[in-house]
Each structure stands twice: as C-alpha cells, then as structure tokens.
Amino acid sequence: MMSDKPVADTIELRPFATFRAMLWRELKLAFRRPSDLINPLFFFAIVVTLFPVAVSPLPDVLKVLGPGVVWVAVLLAALLPLNGLFGQDHEDGTLEHYVLSGQSLVAMCFAKIVALWLVSVLPLVIVSAVVAQSYLLPSSVVPILVTSLSLGGYSLCALGAVAAGLTVGVQRASALIALLVLPLMIPVIIFGARAVSLAAVEASLSGALDMLLAIAILTSLFAPIATAAAVRISLE
C-alpha cells in the first residue's frame, strides 16, 4: 500500500517537489473525509437561507445587505476546517516527522494552505455564485463576487494556517483560532463587500480589488513562513 507521507525518510526533496507531494496528499485525505467537504457547505447554506427570514425578504433590503451576508457567511464557514489543518497530523505523530525530516516545512505549510483553499473555500465560492441570484444581485456582479471571495478566502486560509500552527496541541482550539483570525479579516471583509456593492451600482471598484489582491499576495509571501515557525514553536 502506498504511504500518504509526502516525503521519504532518506530522500531530501526540493521545495517545489515537497510542495507538490504535500498538496497531493492533502487533497487525497480531504476526499477520504467527505464530512470535511460537506460541513462548511451546510453551514453556509443555513446562514444565507435563514438571514432573509430573520431580517427581511424585501428585494431592496436583500440587494443592500446581500454582498455583506454572503461574504460573512463564506468566511465563517471557511473557519470550520481550520482546527483540523494540523490536528490529525499532530495526533498521529506525522507533524513531528515533517519537522524532523529535513524537508522544507515552509513548502509543506504553503501546500496545506493551498489545499485548504481548494477544498474548503473554492466550493463555497462556486455556491455563492448561485446564492447571489437569490439575493437579487445583478448577473454582472457575480464575477466580482466570485473574484473577491476567492482572494479574500485565500487570505483567510493563509492567516488561519498561522493561527492553527500556534494552537497545535491546544484542546478546543477552534474558538481560539476564530479569535485570532477574525480581527485580522475585518479589512478583507470591508474591501470585499465594498467591491461587490460598487459593482452593483456600476461604480469603479479597482481600488477595492487591488487591496484584496495585495493582501492575498502578502499573505502568500509571509504566511507560510510564519506558519512553519508557529508549528516549530508549538512542538518545542
């Protein structure tokens, strides 16, 4: 049987090969646990379905509040898998193996971030394009919604990975991760919802999208390094 470990004990891989092997492993493991894929979708569906019932089903209200509701629902749903990002690897000792293997821990953490985005955020982004129609958003706004959620969701995964690394081995770390990540996500939510709102009134939105892109690039550069350092500190 082929092992799920991305690196061999005696072979040192280059960072790109380590990244590719870890990404493939994480995707395989994700599809072996369907609940990890379905739970965020269920949570998102419940939030966006109940909100109009609790507030108002009037079209004018939905058009105004829709972008913010969808954004917050996606980000909250994407928080659910963060606790398991390193949890299972820590429980079975695989995480210690990664640290001691001599492979690039930064590349491994980067692969985990990308895999988390592909498995947890991307399905939510696709579903949000359908939900946008129920909130009476114009069809021309949907591409902006998808783009902003993709960028913002990646930033959430990157920042969430740092928080998950800091809380490795902590019991009931989900609440702590949320407390660490949500304040950092406020600028992303503001720019993301603003971009969709501006698109709805056909105003210029380049500034909002540029900020989301800049945040995503910065988190891509620094979050894997910070996550690797956080994991090492947590295991010491």
Disulfide bonds with the S-S distance in Angstrom:
none
